[in-house]
Amino acid sequence: MAIRLKKSYRFALRSAFLITSSSSIILLFLLWYFNAINWLLIVFFATPTFAISFIVLQIRIENFIYR
């Protein structure tokens, strides 16, 4: 039995994933340009970026829907 998420959660998850992916790719290219690629830094950058963007998006969506 699959877990069904509310549409607002799915939208927030997808959007947070896209934000995190694009910002992590930009960080990866910047680190590559300066010859200082550190995968641990990218992981520690991506984790809070995903969490913060998901929380902000979810709060904004719920405020928009329930307004």
TORKOL-4160 file (C-alpha; in steps of 0.2 Angstrom, whole numbers, padded with zeros to 4 digits, m for minus):
67
<pt num="1" X="0000" Y="0000" Z="0000"/>
<pt num="2" X="0008" Y="0016" Z="m0006"/>
<pt num="3" X="0009" Y="0032" Z="0005"/>
<pt num="4" X="m0002" Y="0045" Z="m0003"/>
<pt num="5" X="0004" Y="0063" Z="0001"/>
<pt num="6" X="m0006" Y="0078" Z="0000"/>
<pt num="7" X="m0004" Y="0088" Z="m0016"/>
<pt num="8" X="0004" Y="0102" Z="m0007"/>
<pt num="9" X="0017" Y="0091" Z="0001"/>
<pt num="10" X="0021" Y="0083" Z="m0016"/>
<pt num="11" X="0023" Y="0100" Z="m0024"/>
<pt num="12" X="0034" Y="0106" Z="m0010"/>
<pt num="13" X="0045" Y="0091" Z="m0011"/>
<pt num="14" X="0047" Y="0092" Z="m0030"/>
<pt num="15" X="0051" Y="0110" Z="m0029"/>
<pt num="16" X="0063" Y="0108" Z="m0014"/>
<pt num="17" X="0072" Y="0095" Z="m0024"/>
<pt num="18" X="0073" Y="0106" Z="m0039"/>
<pt num="19" X="0080" Y="0120" Z="m0029"/>
<pt num="20" X="0092" Y="0109" Z="m0020"/>
<pt num="21" X="0098" Y="0101" Z="m0036"/>
<pt num="22" X="0101" Y="0117" Z="m0046"/>
<pt num="23" X="0110" Y="0125" Z="m0032"/>
<pt num="24" X="0121" Y="0110" Z="m0028"/>
<pt num="25" X="0125" Y="0109" Z="m0047"/>
<pt num="26" X="0130" Y="0127" Z="m0047"/>
<pt num="27" X="0141" Y="0124" Z="m0031"/>
<pt num="28" X="0149" Y="0109" Z="m0039"/>
<pt num="29" X="0154" Y="0119" Z="m0054"/>
<pt num="30" X="0161" Y="0133" Z="m0044"/>
<pt num="31" X="0171" Y="0121" Z="m0034"/>
<pt num="32" X="0177" Y="0112" Z="m0050"/>
<pt num="33" X="0182" Y="0129" Z="m0057"/>
<pt num="34" X="0193" Y="0132" Z="m0041"/>
<pt num="35" X="0199" Y="0114" Z="m0041"/>
<pt num="36" X="0192" Y="0111" Z="m0024"/>
<pt num="37" X="0179" Y="0098" Z="m0026"/>
<pt num="38" X="0173" Y="0092" Z="m0009"/>
<pt num="39" X="0159" Y="0080" Z="m0009"/>
<pt num="40" X="0156" Y="0082" Z="0010"/>
<pt num="41" X="0154" Y="0100" Z="0008"/>
<pt num="42" X="0141" Y="0098" Z="m0006"/>
<pt num="43" X="0131" Y="0085" Z="0005"/>
<pt num="44" X="0132" Y="0097" Z="0020"/>
<pt num="45" X="0126" Y="0111" Z="0009"/>
<pt num="46" X="0112" Y="0101" Z="0000"/>
<pt num="47" X="0104" Y="0094" Z="0016"/>
<pt num="48" X="0099" Y="0111" Z="0025"/>
<pt num="49" X="0095" Y="0118" Z="0008"/>
<pt num="50" X="0082" Y="0105" Z="0005"/>
<pt num="51" X="0075" Y="0106" Z="0022"/>
<pt num="52" X="0074" Y="0125" Z="0023"/>
<pt num="53" X="0066" Y="0126" Z="0005"/>
<pt num="54" X="0054" Y="0112" Z="0009"/>
<pt num="55" X="0048" Y="0121" Z="0025"/>
<pt num="56" X="0047" Y="0138" Z="0017"/>
<pt num="57" X="0037" Y="0131" Z="0002"/>
<pt num="58" X="0025" Y="0121" Z="0013"/>
<pt num="59" X="0021" Y="0136" Z="0024"/>
<pt num="60" X="0019" Y="0147" Z="0009"/>
<pt num="61" X="0007" Y="0135" Z="0000"/>
<pt num="62" X="m0003" Y="0132" Z="0016"/>
<pt num="63" X="m0005" Y="0150" Z="0019"/>
<pt num="64" X="m0010" Y="0153" Z="0001"/>
<pt num="65" X="m0023" Y="0138" Z="0001"/>
<pt num="66" X="m0031" Y="0143" Z="0018"/>
<pt num="67" X="m0032" Y="0161" Z="0015"/>
